[in-house]
Amino acid sequence: MDITRIQPAGLVVSPAFSHVAVVPAGATTIYVGGQNGVDATGAVVSADVAEQSVRAIDNASIALEAAGASLADVVQWTVLVVADADLRAAYGAIAPRLAVDGAPPLVTAARVAGLGVPGALIEVSAIAAIIPA
C-alpha cells in the first residue's frame, strides 16, 4: 500500500504539484512545523533565497528523520516565500527534492509580507505519512 497522488481530469496538470493524495488506513501521520533556511544555531544561512530554500528543506528532512520518516513520505508541503523574493529561484532550488518517484507532491504556496525569523525569505512545513509494512 502506498500513498496515491492524483491529478484528476478536469484540473490543470502540472509537473510541479498534484491535486489529491490518498493515504491508506493505518498510516502514521507526521507534522513538521515551519522550517527556515537557518543553521543549527538559528542563524540565517544566506541572503540568497535559493540557498535558504535548500537549507529549509534540509532542516525539514532532519525533522522528518527524527520521526522515522523521509522526504519521500511527505504528502503535502506548505511553502511561504517573502513577497519580494524570487519565487522561481526558491521553488526551482527545491522542486526536484519534493517529487516522489516522479510524482509531484501536493503544494500550497503563498507570498507573505514577512516571516518570524528576521532575514528569512522562505519557510516550509510538511505533512507526512508512514505506511505500515
N, C-alpha and C positions, 0 to 999 in steps of 0.2 A: 504494500500500500504506500502510495506516495502522495505528496501534495500535488494537486492538479491545477495548473494555471491556464486560464481560458481567455481567448479573445473572441467573444461571440459575434456571429454575423449580425450586421446592422450597426455595429460600433466601429469606430476608426481602428484600423490595425496599425500598431506602432512597434518598431523594434525596441523602443525604449521602455515600454510598460505593457503589462497585461491588465485586464479589467476585473477579473474574478479569480479567486483562489478557493479551492475546496480542500479543507484539511480533514482527514479521516478521523472518525471517533477514536478516542483513546490516546490521542496525541497530547504531549505536554506542551503547554504554551509558555513562551518566554517573552518578556517585555524588556526592551533596552531603552532606557531614558536617553535624553538628548546628549549627544557626544559632539564636542567641538574639535577643531584642529589644534589641540594643546598637548604638551608633553606631560610626563608623569608628575611634574611639579605644578602644572596648571598654566604654564607659560605658552602663549600663542606661538606656534612653530614658525610662522612666516607671515608676511603681509600679502602673499600670493594666494588667491582663492583656490587654485588647483592644488597647491601644496597642503593647504589647510584641509581640503576635501579628502585627500588621500589619508591624512593623519586621522581625520574624523572617522573614516571607515576602518582604519587600523584600530582605533580605540573601540569602536563598536564590535570588531572582531574579538578583541581581548575580553570585552564584557560577555559576549556570547560564549566564548570558550570557558569562562568561569562558571557558566550554567550548563556546560556539557553540549553546547551547540556550535555551529559554524555559520559563516556567511551563506552557505548552501541551504541552511534551514530557515532562512528569512522568508516570510510570507509577504510582508509589507514594509516598505520604507517610508518615512516622512523626512523630507529634505527641506530645510529652511535656509534661504540664501538672503543675505542683506541686499536691500534694494539696488544699490549702485554697483554691486559685484557682478562679474561676468558669469552669468548662469551657464552658458555653453562651456566655458572653461571648467567650472565647478563640476557639472554633470559629466562632461567629457572625461575628466580625470578618474571618475569613479564608476561610470556605467559598465565597463567590462567586468568589474568585480561584483556587480549586483545580479547579473543574469545567472540562472541556474540551469545547467545542461542546455544552454542556448535559449531557454525560455525567459523572456523579460519578467521582472518582478512587478508587483503592484507598487506604485509610487504615488505619493501625494507630495507635491512640491508647492512652495509658496515663497514669495518675496516678502520680506519683513523690514520694518524700519531699523531694527537693531536686535541684538541678542544679549543675553545676560552676561557673557564674558566680554569685557572690553577688548576690542580689536578682532574679535571673532567674526568671520564672514559667512560661516556655514555651521549648521547644526543638523545632525541626522539622528533619528531614532528608528527603532525597528520592533516588529512583532515577528517572532519565530515560532516554529513548531517542530518538535522532535517526534518522529513516528516510532512507536514501539517495534522492536524487532520481532 
